[in-house]
Amino acid sequence: MHALGCLDLIKLIPKEFTEKIPNLVSETPPYYELKLDFEDGFDLKHTDLTAQFEALRINELTFDHVNAHASYANGLFVIEDLYLRRQQQWLDLTFSLDTKSSDYHGSLIGSAVPYDYNSLLPNWWAAIFENVDFSHSDYNLSDFTIYGNTQRQSPDLYYGYAEASKVSYKDVVFDEAELVVRGRGSYCELHDLNVRKGQDWARGDIAFASKRDEVKSPASIRLDMEVQFALAEAAKLFKSDIATVITDFKTASTPLIQLEAAIFNKAYSEYVSEALKTDYIIGVFWCNPIDTPKGFSNAGVKQGFFGEGLTERPGLHQQVMELNRYIEATTQGTLLAKDAKLEKLASGYETVEGPLYDGKGHLLFTDIPNQHIWKLNLKTLNTKLFLDDTGGANGLAFDLTGRLLMCKQREKSLARLEEDGPETVLLKPTRIGGNKKIYPVGVNDVVVDRKGRIYVTVPTAGSIYLLDSDGENPRPVISGLKGPNGLMLSPDEKTFYVSEYKEQKLHAYDVDPQTGNPSNQRLFTEVEIPSDYGCDGMTVDHLGNLYCAGPYAVRVWNAQGKLLETIAVPESPTNCAFAGPGSNMLYITGRKNVFRIRLKTKGVR
C-alpha cells in the first residue's frame, strides 16, 4: 500500500502513547508519504514513513521546519533521518529501537544552543553545559551518541564531541573551545578539553561523579590539566575560597600551571556503594583512581585515568569500545580504523563513477562508456545490472522522495528516474559559442540538500545550476569556474564545495539557507601534484571533514582546509562515498575498479 497527502496524524496517536512522548503540535497539516508491505494474511512486513512539518511545536520549542524518515521491519524501528531547523539552529538525529531486546541507539549532530533543549533531553545533558553561555557564540557544533535499554533501570550511556567559538564559562569568554564527553548517568568525563582566550589557554581532562544527577556538588572530581591563564581570569573559574587564594598571588607574566588533583566529599562513599550494585560499573572500574575506593582491587581491572583497561562486566564491552573508537576519531592521528586495509571489490569496468548508497545495503555505481548502472550488494559483494542504456550516466543522487537523479554525459542532461519506470529530463544546459550559436553542454555531478534542492555541475559552461526540489526552475548560481566537477555540502549545509578538475583546486562558498544560493567564493585548498587526472568527486563525514578523489589518492581535509589524511589508491580515483549500516566504510570508484576502506569516522550523506 502506498499513500501520501496532508493530514494531522498527531491527533490520531493513542492517548496512552502520547503520555510517554513530548507534546507535539503542528500549526499546519504536515505532508506524509506512507508505504506498507504485508505478508500473506496481512501481517505487517515493512513500513516506511516520510513526513515534512512546518512550524512544529515540541513541548515549548517551535521548529520552523522538520523532515523525518522512519521505517519498521522485523521488530526494528528506525528513524533513519530526523532533521529539525529552528531559526539558525539545526539538528540531525538518527534513532533505532530493537523491540525484541529493548536496546536503543541514537545519534545527534547539530549546530544549536545546547541548553535550549534541556526540556527534551536527559538530565546529564543539562549537567554538561552548566554555567556555559552561548549567547555570544557565532559558531558551535555538537555530535552525540546515546545507548540504552527501555527495560533496564540503568541510565543511558553517552559520548560525543562539541566545539564552539565565543563561548563563556562563569563570565570568562573563550575564543575557541572543544571537548569530547563520555559517561553514564551520574558519571561524566570531559576528555581533551581545550579552550583558548587570546594568548591564554587550558587543556586536559576532567571527570566527576555525583550521587545522582547533581553537578554543583559532585561526589568526586578529578582534574588533570595544563593551564596558562592570567590569574585574574583564572580566579573567575573557581569558587570563592579558591578564587581568593588565586588572586593573592602576583606574577610578572602569565604562569604555566600543571594541575593534578582529586577531590572527594561525604557523598562519595554512598555513590560508590550504589554504583557497585548496578550492571554498568562506569566510574568505578573504568577510570581509576577517581572512583575506586582506596585499596580496592579486582582481577582484570587495569589502573589508569583514560587508559585502555576495561573489565569484562555485563553491558560495558562493546559500548565502551565504541567510546574509545570515537575518541580516537576526534583526536589527532589517522582517520583510518585500526584494522583498515584497501579492498578491491569489483573490477573489469571501463570508467567507474557515481557511488551512491541506497540505504538498503547496496551501492549503486556507473560505468560511463558502457552506459550501465550497477548495484553492489555490500554483504555478499555480488553485483548485478541495475539500469542499461543510461546515456552515459556519471554522478548519481536521490531526490527528497527517493527518485534517482542521473547526470547523463552522452545525452547532456540531468534526468530523474520515476517510480513507475520512465525518465523525466530536468535540465539540458547550453552555452553560446564564439560564432553566436547555441550548443548543448554536459552535466557531471549532482548533490541534493535537506530541503530537496538540487545542485548540478556543468563543466564546459563553467557553472553550477540549482533546481527546486520538484526539479523545476533550473538556474545558474555560480559561473566563471574552469571545469567544475565534483560538488558537496558540509554537514550543516552552510558551506558548499566545488572542485575544478584540471586546475586541481577546491573552492568553498557560503550558502543562503533560504534560497540555497552560494556566495562568497574562496579558495579552500589545492593539490599541487602534476597529473593527467584532477580533483573529482567528493563526500563529507560527520566531523565536517571533506574527502576528495584526485591524483593517485583520496585526500581528506578538515573544515579549515588542513590536510588530515591521504588514502593511496592504485589507480587515480574518480569519486567516493560512505555506505553501509555503520556509515564508516568509504567506497572509492577508481578508473576500472571499486575499492573500500574502513574509517573511524562516519558519513552523513
N, C-alpha and C positions, 0 to 999 in steps of 0.2 A: 504494500500500500504506500502511496506517495501523496502527500497533501501539503499545501502551502497556502499562506494567507495571513491576514492581520487579525489577531484575536488576543484578548487579555486572558491568557491561560492561568495567570497567577490566581485569579478568582476561583478557579476550578480545583486548586490544590486542597486536599482534605485538611480539616481543621487540626486533626491530631498530628499532622506533619508540619503545618505552618508554625505550630507552637515550638518546634525544635530548630527552626531556621530564622535568620533575621527577617524583620518586617520588610516586605517588598511592595513598592507602589510604583506603577508605571503611569505617567501622565498622559501618554498616548498609546494606543494599542500597538504592541510590538509585532514585528514580522517574523513568522515562523516557517520553517520547512521541515517536515517530519517524514521519515521513511521507516516503515515497519516491514520486517520479513518474518513469515510464520512457517513453522514446521507443519507436517501433516497433523491434522487435528487442531490446528490453530494455536499450538503452543508457540509463544514468542521466541524467535530465534535471534533477531538482531534489531536494535533500534538506533536510529541516527537522527539527531535533532540539531538544527541550526537556527539561531534566533538573533534578532537585532532589536535593540531598545534605544529609544531617545528619551532623555530625562527620566532615568530610573532612580528611584529613591530606595536606598537600603538602610534601614533604621533612620538615622538623622542625616545621612550623607546622600547628596544627589549627584549622580554621574551623568554627564552630558551625552555620552554615547557608550553603548555596550554591545559587543559582538560575542556570541557564545556558540560553541560547537561541542556537543556531548554525544556519547553513544553508550549502549548497554548490550552485552553479549556474554553468554556463559557465566553469569554471575559476576561479571566485572563491569562496574560503572566507571566511565572515564569522561572527564571534562578535558577534551583534547586542546582546547584553547578558550580562554575567557579573557577578553580584552576590555578594559574599562578606562575611559578618559573622563577626567574631571578638571575642567579649565586647562591649565598647562601640565597637570599631573596625569600620569598614565600607569596602568598596572596590567601585567600579562600573567595569567595564572593557569596552571595545569593541575589536575587532581585525578587520582584513581582510588577506587574503593573496591576491594575484593569482598563481596558479600558472604563468601564461604568462610574465609579466615578472619574477616572483620579488620584486616590490615588496610591502612590508607597511607597515601604518599602524595604530598602536594608540593609544588614549587611556585615561587612568586618572584618575578623580576619587574622592576618598575622605577620610575622617577617620580617620587612623591614625598610629601612631608610625612614622616612615619607616624607621629603621634596623632595625626588627623584620623587614623584608622584604628585607634585603640579600642573603640567600642565593638569592632568586628573581629578582633584577633585575641589570642590568649594573653593571659596576664604577663607572661615573660616578655611579650613584645613591648609593653609599656615600660617594663623594668630596664630594658636595654637602653632606651632613649630618655631615661630620667635625667632632668637638668640640661637637656640638649635643646638648643633653639635653632630652628631652620628658617626663621623669618627673613634673614638677610641673604640666604643662600641663593646663588644663581645656577647651581648645578648639584644634583645628587642622584645617585643610582644605587639601588639595593637589589640583592639577589638572595633569596632564602629558600630553603627546602625543609619540609616537616615530615617526620614519620610518626605513625601512631597506630592505635588499635581501639576500636569503639567499645570493645568488651572489657579490656583490662583497665584497672584503676590507675596504672602508671601514666604520668604526664607525657606530653609529646617530646620526642627527640628532635632538635632543630639545629641547623647550621646555616651560615650564609656569609655574604660579603656586602659591605657598604662603603661608599665613598662620597664625599661632598666637598664643596668649596664654600667659603664664607659661612661656616657653621660655628656656633658658640657653645661653650660648656661653662656654666657658672659665670657668665658675663665675660669670659675670655673668648674673643673671636679668632678663630683659626683660618688661615688662608686655604689650607687643604687638610683633609682628614680622611683616613681609611682604616678599616679593620676587618678581620674575619671573626665571626662569632659562632660559638657552638655550645651546646649544653642540653640539659633536660630539666624542665620544671624549675626546681629551686637551685639548680647548679648552673653556672654560666662562665664561659671562658671568652675573653676578648684577646684574640691572638693576632700578632703582627699589627698592633695598634701603632699608627704613625700619624702624627699631627705636626703642622708647621705654621708658624706665625712670624713673618719677616725672616730674620736670621735665626730665630729661636725654633727649637724642635724638641719632640719627645717621641720615643719609640720603645716598644717592648710588649709584655704580656701581662694581663690582669685576669684573675679568676676570683669568683666569690660564690659563697653558698649561703642559703637562707633556710630557716626552719620551714618556711612556706614560700610564698611569692614576695616576701618583703625584700626591699632593696636598700632602703635608707639605713637600716641597721643589720647588715648581713651577719650571719653566724661566724663566718670567717672570710678573710680576704687575703689574697696572695699577690704581691707586686714583684715584677722582675722587669725593671725599666731603666732606660738610659735617657737622661734629661739634660738639655742645655737651654735654660729659660731664665729670663730676668726674674729676680726674686720677688719683686712686687707683683708680677703677673702670676708666678707660681703660687704665691700665697692665696690667691683667689680660688684656686682649685681645691683647697683643703678646708676642713672645719676650723672653727675659730681658734681652738687651742694650738693646733699645729700651725695655722697661719701666723699666729703671734710669734712662735718660735722662729719661723722662716724670716719674718720681717725684722727680727732682731739682728740678723746677720747683715753685714755691709761688705760689698765686694767692689773692686775697681772694674772688673769685667764680668761678663756672664759666665757663671760657673758651670762646669760639667759634672753631673751627679750620677753615680751608679747606685741604683736603689733596689735592694732585695729585701723583702720583708714579708712576714706572715702575721696576721692579727686575728685573734680568736676572742669571742665574747661568751657569755654564760649560756647562750642558746646553742653553742656548738655541739656539746655532748648530746643534746636532745636531737639535733639534726642528724648526727651520725647514727644514733640508735634507730631513728625512723628509716634512714636510708638503707641500713643493713637488712631491713625486713622486706624490701622491695625486690622485684625480679630484675630491675635495672639499677646497677650499682654505680652509675656515673657520679663522680665526685668523691667516691670512697676508694675504689680501686684504680680509677682511670688516671688520676692526676696527683700522685704522691709528691710532697708530703702534706699538701694543704688540707686534704680531707681524710687523712689516715691518722687515727689516734696513735699517740706515742707508744712505740714498742709493738705495734700491730704488724703481723706478717702472715703470709699465706702462700702456699706453694703455687707457683705460676704467676705471681704478681711481681711485676718489674717496677722498680722505682723510677721516678723522673717526672718532671713537670709536664712538658709537652713531648714526652718520649713516645716510642713506638710500642711500649709494653702494654698489652691488653690481656685481660683474663678471659677465659672461655666461660663466661657467665651467660645464662639464657638471655637473649634479647640484645646483647651487645655486638657480637661477632660481625655480621655483615653491615649493620647500620653504622657502627663506629668506623669500620674500614672506609665507608663512603665519606665520612667526615674527613679522614686523613687524605683521601684522594682529592677532595675538594680543596683542602688547604694547599696541597702540592700544586694544584692547578692555578691557584690565585696568588702564589708567591713566585719569586724569580726562579728561573730554571726552565727546563724544556717543557713544552706543551704536550709532548708525546707521552703516552702511557708507558708504564714500566716495561711491559712485555710487547711494546709496539714493533711491528715489522710491516714492510710494504708487501702486500699480497697482490698477485696478478689473478684476476677473477675471470675475465672474458677476453678473448683475443680473436684475431682474424678479420677485423673490420678495416675500413679504408680511412675514414676520418671520423672519430668519435667525439660527440659533443652533448650538451644539454642535459646533464644529470639532474634528475628530479625525483624526489621521494613521494610516493603516493599515499603515505600514512598507513598502508595496509601490508607492509612487509615486502614491497617491491621497489626497485629503482628503474625508472624509465631513462633511456638514453638514445641519442640519434646517431645514425651512420649517414652523414650528409650526402656523399656522392651516390650511394646506393639507394637513397630515398627510403630508408627504413627507420622506424622507431621500435626499439627492443625493450622487453620487460625482463629484468633480472630478479629472480627470487633470492632474497638476501639470506634465507635459511638453507635452501638446497643448492644455491648458486647456479641453478639452471636458468637458461634464457629461452624466451620464446618471442616470436614476432608479434608486436602489439599493433602496428599500423604499417601498411605498404603504400607506395606512391605518395610520399609525403611532400613532394615539391621541394625537396632539399631542406627539410626541417633542420634547424640549428638549435637555438635556445628554446627552452620549454618553461611553462609555468602553469599553475592552476588559478583560475579566477575565483572570486569570492564564493561562487556556488559550486566549485569543483570541476568546472569545464576546462578542458585542456587548451592552452594557448600555444601556438606554434609560429616561430619565426621562419618563414619559407624563403630560403635564399634563391632558389631557382625561379620560383613564381613571384619573388619580390613583393611579399605581402605578409601581414600578420593575420592569421586565421584562428578561429575558435571552433573546436570540435563539439558539436551539440550533443546532448544526451541521447537523442534518437538516431545519431549517426552522421547526418550531413554536416558540412562545414560552412561557417559564415566568415566572409572576409571583412576584417575590421579596419585595415589600413593598407593602402597601396601608395607609398610616398613617391614623390617625384622631385626632380631638380631641373633647373633651366641651364642648358649648356651654353657654351660661348657663341654658338650660332643661333641663340634665342629659342631653340627647340626644347621641348619638354621631354625628359627621359625618366622612365621608372627606375627607382633605386631599391636595393635590397635592404632587408632588416636583419639584425644579427642576434640580439639577446633581449630578454623581457623579464621584468620583475613586477610583482603586484603588492601594494601596501595593504594595511589592515582595513582600510576603507574601500578596498577593491579597485583603486585607481591603478592604471596600467602604464608602466614606463617602458619604452622601446628605444633601442639604439638603431640609428640609420647611418652606417659608417661613411658611405660615399657622399652623403649630404652634410656630414659633419655635425649631425644634430641628434637631439633626443626628443621623442614625441611622448605626449601624455594623453591618455584616453580616460574617459569616465568609467565607472565600474560596470556600466552596461555595454561598454565597447563603443560608445558614441562619442562625438565631439573630439576627434583627434586634432591635436595642435602641437606645433614645435615649441618647446620651453627652454631648450638650450641649443645654441648654434655656434659655429666657428671653431669646432674641435677638429683635430686631424685624425680621422679614422676611429671614432668612438666604438668600443667593442663591448666589454663586459660592463655590468652595472649592478648596484646593490644598495640597500638601505641599512642603516645602523639599527640595532635592536629597538631603540626608542623612536626610530623613524624621523629623527631630527636632522640627520646627515645623509646626503645622497652621494654615492661614489660612482665614478666613471673611469674606465681605463682607456687610454689611447694605445692602440696595438703597436704600431711601428715606432711611435715616439717612446714607448715603454714608460709612460707616465700615468699616474693615478691622480685624479682631481676630486676634491671634496666640495660640496655645496650645502648651504643651509636649506631646509625645507619649510615652506609655509604650511602649517598644519591645516589651515582652512582650504587653501586652493591646491596644495600639493606642488606648487611651483618651486623649483630650485633657484637659488640666488647666491650671491657672494662666492663666486668661484675662487678656489685657491689650490695651489699645487700641494697634494697630500704627500706624495713620495714619488720616486722614480727608480727604475732598475738600470744600472749603468753597466750592462753586460752585452758586448757585441753578439748579436744573434740574428738569424733569419726569422726567429719566432719572437712574438711580442707579448705584452700584457693582455690577458684574455679574461675568461670568466671568473667570477668572484662569489664568495659567501662570507657570512659572519658567524661568530659564536656568541654565547650568552654573556660573555665578558666584554663584548664590543670589539674584539679583535677582528681584523679584516684579512681574509685569505684570498690570494690572487694567483691563478695559474699563469705561469710565464716561462721564460727561458730556463729549461732544464729542471724546474722545481715549482713547488707551490710555496710562496712566501707569505709570512704572517706578520702583520704589523698591529701594534695596539692603536687605540683611538687617537693617540698623539703623534702617530707616524713613526714610532720606534720599531725597528725590525726585531722581532722576537724569535723567529724560527724560520729555517729554510728546509723544506721537506724535499729531498732529492728524488727525482723520478727518472727512470731510464730513458724516456722519450719526453720531449718538451710537452707538458700537459696543456689541454685546451680549456678545462673547466673543473669545478669541484663543488661538492655539496655534501652536507651532513645527512645521514639517513639511518634508519633502524630504530628499534624501540627506545634505546637509551640516548639516541641522537649524538653519541660520542664517537661514531665511526665516520671518518672522512672518506668519501668516494671521489676518485680522481679519474677523469677521462683523459687518456693520452691520445696519441695520434691513431693508434690501431688497437689499443687495449684499454681495459677498465681496471683500476687499482683501488685498493683501500688500505687505510691505516688507522689504528685506534689512538684516540687522543684523551687527554684528561678533561678537556672542555666539552661542551655540547652545543649543537647548533640551535638556532631559533627560527629558521625559515625553512 
